[in-house]
Amino acid sequence: MDWTHYTSALIWGSHSFSRELREELDRLIHEMTKTIKDSKKANMDKIHTAHHTVKRRHSQLNSLIKQAKAEINRNNIHNVLSLYNNINDAIDGYNTNSQDTQIDFQYYKFIAGELRKENLEEMFGKLEAEVKKSNQENPYEYVEPARTCSLKQDHADTEILCQFKACEKGIASICPFKEDRAFLRDNTGKDIKLIKESGKVLRSLTTNTKKSDVAITSEGVVLISCPELVCVKTFSSDGTIRKLILTEDLHPYGIGVHFDTDSIVVALVDSWDYNVNSDSKRFLRKYSKEGETLQTIESINKTLTNGNKPLIVSPYKVRLSQYTGDIGVVNWTGPNQGNVLVFGTYGTLKYTYPHKTDVTFEPHDITFDSQNQSVVADAVSQLLHLLSAEGDLLRTIYQCDNTPWSLGYFGRGKLWVGQSDGTVSAIRYKFSKDKR
């Protein structure tokens, strides 16, 4: 027997078997690796998809809740109830049997308290009762009440220069621009018009901001407060619109500008209503023309229980004296009731008018003249009150045929009065010392 040949054959056979075994092992390892990778990819895809599903639902809920809170601030109870139903439907979408979504929940732990159904029920549960309170008027959706005016008063010292029909709706704001023209905004808020004393419209700006106040800078740039968008926008003469001031979570309402410095004073509130307590945020904030915060002006009242609450309730309008820098605030304190607050340029309260709280008075605008006097429009009597620098009534200077909604002072006793029927009366009154 040829042992050498046999040994060689045996070695060759074992090498061949070893090679086949190695190849088989390599194949098995390759298949196992591929299976593991495919399985891992499939699982990752599932988790990725579930993650995006949950994020999408989470974003939807946050959006609905944000809308609901905004509607609560505006006292639109019916809209809130509708949104509440949508929120409940969205939360029901979370209750899925998908194991992948449950894993995603466990991993990301979305435990925001607002998303829990019982918290929402606690938040909105009493709204049905609020809907039935028809006597609770939304303060900003102003409705002219039926009034019986006192006997028409004669004002011999006041000259009526002219009258013209500016629009079919009430004139909410007047911003004097030049000697014979001003920007007017009616209460629809759709646009602002530059109108001459003849009634001719020179220019129109589309704004679509109903719940707002208007001011103008010395350069003719129109400023508009946008409560729902929590910002102040500028409208320049070339049609450019931009956000100048972002007021974060506070709603801007009244707005005024001092021409010499172009400083802007904005009334900010956390909620537009008459319910004020120690936690309420109601104050004025002064900004530079670039939108930088310069000063915050807060004024508080002592309560019977020695607590504090803001003196400012619903700051409908803010007007600045171009002569002294004083700040006048038309402050609505209840349905068809209010007062005016006048602060010095550094934020010290100078006076409140009327001085007594039991007087029926509904102010709609305030303006200042060069004698450091102020004129206030009262809706109840339809009279214009001329006040001293200390806030005392000197006399009334004009009685309107309709409710006086807005004032615009042009200098030397000349005043535009915007009324609830869309009429503008241009008048000139004598100063208290018989000076024009």
Summary of the structure (lengths in Angstrom):
residues: 436
radius of gyration: 34.5
end to end distance: 144.2
largest distance: 149.8
contacts: 1279
relative contact order: 0.09
helix: 26%
strand: 36%
